[in-house]
Amino acid sequence: MAHQAGGRRPVPRPVPGSCEARAYLDDYAAVVEAAPFPSLVVDHRWNVVLANDAFAALFGEVRHHPTAMPGGNFLRFVLFHPDADRVLGDHEPGWCLPMLAQLKTALEGYGHDHELQAIRRDVARDPIMEAAYRQGLPYWIHAVGERAARLDGAVRLLRHPDPRLGTAECRVVDETPPFLRDLGHRRLTVIPRRQSAARRAHLTVVPTPWT
């Protein structure tokens, strides 16, 4: 996941492909690690290929889970980890429904993918989540529009375990370059929103941006 102490680069998760693709990911790891905000690269299954130290710090206090760690598969983490709502504010409407929409989109493009099918089966085993996927998700998308299911530009609530950083609204930004997109990967970064001057006037404490 993120690099270890001592300044080493994060090591990309092994991926199939050409030597050029593997070399690109190895070099791109330095770009991800240089980001001051939580940043990760995922494949079409939402397996985390790369993530930086800020990402590791954000999720550093979640308990071990055999299948749903944030540095393993981020979709599984959002849907199935019991600690997800400790970090992801407004967990069900703000994170679960949009990620169920991401699962639906992934299945439409990669319907025979075994890992995605396994996630779908795990959703089906939970009656509440299955109802959200089958009935709640279509209703929600109809009510709020297709754009709400997208991640790029979405504003989400995060609770950082460091009390100095606290709870903050963050904007999700898709920073995927063409080469990475050609590999079927995407890079997402969550950036704390700057409070407006009017809003700051009513605050006694302004969380420090994550660095």
C-alpha positions as CSV (number, residue, x, y, z in Angstrom):
1,M,0.0,0.0,0.0
2,A,1.7,3.2,1.1
3,H,5.5,3.3,1.3
4,Q,7.3,2.4,4.5
5,A,9.2,4.9,6.7
6,G,12.5,5.9,5.3
7,G,11.3,7.5,2.0
8,R,10.9,4.4,-0.1
9,R,8.3,4.5,-2.9
10,P,5.0,2.6,-2.5
11,V,5.3,-0.7,-4.3
12,P,2.5,-1.3,-6.9
13,R,0.4,-4.4,-6.5
14,P,1.5,-6.9,-9.2
15,V,-0.7,-6.6,-12.3
16,P,-0.8,-8.5,-15.6
17,G,0.4,-6.7,-18.7
18,S,3.4,-5.6,-20.5
19,C,6.8,-4.7,-19.0
20,E,6.0,-1.1,-20.1
21,A,2.8,-1.1,-18.1
22,R,4.6,-2.5,-15.0
23,A,7.4,0.1,-15.4
24,Y,4.8,2.9,-15.7
25,L,3.0,1.9,-12.5
26,D,6.4,1.6,-10.7
27,D,7.2,5.2,-11.7
28,Y,3.7,6.5,-11.2
29,A,3.9,5.3,-7.6
30,A,6.1,8.3,-6.9
31,V,3.4,10.6,-8.3
32,V,0.8,9.1,-6.0
33,E,3.0,9.3,-3.0
34,A,3.8,12.9,-3.6
35,A,0.1,13.9,-3.2
36,P,-0.5,15.6,0.2
37,F,-4.1,14.2,0.3
38,P,-5.4,10.6,0.4
39,S,-4.9,9.2,-3.1
40,L,-5.3,5.7,-4.5
41,V,-5.2,3.9,-7.8
42,V,-7.7,1.1,-8.4
43,D,-8.4,-1.4,-11.1
44,H,-11.9,-2.2,-12.6
45,R,-12.6,-4.5,-9.6
46,W,-11.7,-1.7,-7.2
47,N,-8.6,-3.6,-6.0
48,V,-6.1,-1.0,-4.7
49,V,-3.1,-1.0,-7.0
50,L,-1.4,2.0,-5.3
51,A,-2.1,4.2,-2.4
52,N,-0.1,6.9,-0.5
53,D,0.8,7.6,3.1
54,A,-2.1,10.1,3.5
55,F,-4.5,7.3,2.5
56,A,-2.9,4.9,5.0
57,A,-3.2,7.5,7.8
58,L,-6.9,8.1,7.0
59,F,-7.7,4.4,7.4
60,G,-4.9,3.5,9.8
61,E,-7.1,2.7,12.8
62,V,-9.6,0.3,11.1
63,R,-9.6,-3.2,12.5
64,H,-8.3,-6.1,10.5
65,H,-10.9,-7.7,8.2
66,P,-10.2,-10.8,6.1
67,T,-11.7,-9.5,2.8
68,A,-12.6,-5.8,3.2
69,M,-9.5,-3.9,4.1
70,P,-9.3,-0.4,2.5
71,G,-5.9,-1.1,1.0
72,G,-7.1,-4.4,-0.5
73,N,-10.4,-3.7,-2.3
74,F,-11.9,-0.3,-1.6
75,L,-15.4,-1.3,-2.8
76,R,-15.5,-4.2,-0.4
77,F,-14.3,-1.9,2.4
78,V,-17.1,0.6,1.8
79,L,-19.8,-2.1,1.7
80,F,-18.7,-4.7,4.2
81,H,-16.1,-3.4,6.7
82,P,-17.7,-2.8,10.1
83,D,-15.4,0.2,10.7
84,A,-16.2,1.9,7.4
85,D,-18.7,4.3,8.9
86,R,-16.1,5.5,11.5
87,V,-14.1,7.1,8.7
88,L,-16.7,7.6,5.9
89,G,-19.3,10.1,7.2
90,D,-22.9,9.8,6.0
91,H,-21.9,6.3,5.2
92,E,-25.1,4.8,3.7
93,P,-26.3,7.7,1.5
94,G,-22.9,9.3,0.9
95,W,-20.8,6.2,0.2
96,C,-22.7,2.9,0.0
97,L,-25.3,3.9,-2.6
98,P,-22.7,5.6,-4.9
99,M,-20.4,2.5,-4.5
100,L,-23.3,0.2,-5.2
101,A,-23.8,2.2,-8.4
102,Q,-20.1,1.7,-9.2
103,L,-20.5,-2.0,-8.7
104,K,-23.5,-2.0,-11.1
105,T,-21.5,-0.1,-13.7
106,A,-18.5,-2.4,-13.3
107,L,-20.8,-5.5,-13.7
108,E,-22.3,-4.0,-16.9
109,G,-18.8,-3.7,-18.4
110,Y,-17.2,-6.9,-16.9
111,G,-20.2,-9.1,-16.3
112,H,-18.1,-12.3,-16.2
113,D,-15.4,-11.1,-13.9
114,H,-15.2,-13.6,-11.0
115,E,-14.2,-11.0,-8.3
116,L,-17.0,-8.7,-9.2
117,Q,-19.5,-11.6,-9.2
118,A,-18.2,-12.5,-5.8
119,I,-18.9,-9.0,-4.5
120,R,-22.3,-9.2,-6.0
121,R,-23.0,-12.5,-4.3
122,D,-21.9,-11.0,-0.9
123,V,-24.3,-8.1,-1.5
124,A,-27.1,-10.6,-2.2
125,R,-26.4,-12.4,1.1
126,D,-27.3,-9.2,3.1
127,P,-31.1,-8.6,2.8
128,I,-30.8,-4.9,3.5
129,M,-27.9,-4.3,1.1
130,E,-29.7,-6.5,-1.6
131,A,-32.8,-4.3,-1.2
132,A,-30.7,-1.2,-1.5
133,Y,-29.1,-2.6,-4.7
134,R,-32.3,-3.8,-6.4
135,Q,-34.9,-1.2,-5.2
136,G,-33.1,1.6,-3.4
137,L,-30.4,2.3,-6.0
138,P,-32.7,2.7,-9.1
139,Y,-35.0,5.0,-7.0
140,W,-32.1,7.0,-5.8
141,I,-30.6,7.5,-9.2
142,H,-34.0,8.5,-10.6
143,A,-34.5,11.0,-7.8
144,V,-31.0,12.6,-7.8
145,G,-29.9,12.0,-11.3
146,E,-27.2,9.9,-12.9
147,R,-24.5,12.5,-12.0
148,A,-25.0,11.8,-8.3
149,A,-23.7,8.2,-8.9
150,R,-20.4,9.5,-10.3
151,L,-17.4,9.9,-8.1
152,D,-15.5,12.7,-9.8
153,G,-16.5,16.0,-8.3
154,A,-18.6,14.4,-5.5
155,V,-18.4,16.0,-2.0
156,R,-18.2,13.4,0.7
157,L,-17.7,13.5,4.5
158,L,-14.6,12.0,6.0
159,R,-13.6,11.6,9.7
160,H,-9.9,11.5,10.1
161,P,-8.6,9.5,13.1
162,D,-6.2,12.4,14.0
163,P,-8.3,14.7,16.2
164,R,-6.3,17.7,14.9
165,L,-7.8,17.0,11.4
166,G,-11.2,15.9,12.5
167,T,-14.3,15.7,10.3
168,A,-14.2,17.5,7.0
169,E,-16.1,17.7,3.7
170,C,-13.9,16.4,0.9
171,R,-14.2,16.6,-2.8
172,V,-13.4,13.4,-4.8
173,V,-11.3,14.2,-7.8
174,D,-10.6,11.8,-10.7
175,E,-7.0,12.3,-11.7
176,T,-6.6,9.5,-14.2
177,P,-4.1,10.1,-17.0
178,P,-4.6,8.4,-20.4
179,F,-2.0,5.7,-19.9
180,L,-3.5,4.7,-16.6
181,R,-7.0,4.7,-18.1
182,D,-5.8,2.5,-20.9
183,L,-4.7,-0.1,-18.3
184,G,-8.3,-0.1,-16.9
185,H,-7.2,1.8,-13.8
186,R,-8.3,5.0,-12.3
187,R,-6.8,7.4,-9.7
188,L,-8.9,9.1,-7.1
189,T,-7.9,11.7,-4.6
190,V,-10.0,13.2,-1.8
191,I,-9.3,16.9,-1.1
192,P,-10.6,18.7,2.0
193,R,-12.7,21.6,0.8
194,R,-11.7,25.1,1.7
195,Q,-14.2,26.9,3.9
196,S,-15.6,30.1,2.5
197,A,-14.7,33.3,4.4
198,A,-18.4,33.7,5.5
199,R,-18.5,30.2,6.8
200,R,-15.1,30.5,8.6
201,A,-16.4,33.5,10.5
202,H,-18.9,31.2,12.3
203,L,-16.4,28.6,13.1
204,T,-14.3,28.4,16.2
205,V,-12.0,25.7,14.9
206,V,-11.0,25.1,11.3
207,P,-9.5,21.7,10.6
208,T,-6.0,21.7,9.3
209,P,-5.7,20.4,5.7
210,W,-4.2,16.9,5.5
211,T,-0.5,17.0,4.7
